[in-house]
Amino acid sequence: MCKAWDDHKKRDIQEGRYLEIYSLVQDGIIEPELGAKRLNMTFADFERAMQKECVKLFSK
């Protein structure tokens, strides 16, 4: 049961990290390409993930 709890906690932390980076991109604090790099994703995957979370890509 302890391992299951640890796995759940890690997933929550990872999800929070993704949402924080999406927010930074949406607010224009970091570029979308950097957000993708920080999450070890291709830009296309990053864009799809943001859209799935109902977040618009910030473009200058």
Buried (B, 14 or more C-beta within 10 A) or exposed (E): EEEEEEEEEEEEEEEEEBEEBBBBBBEEEBBBEBBBBBBEBEEEEBBEBBEEEEBEBBEE
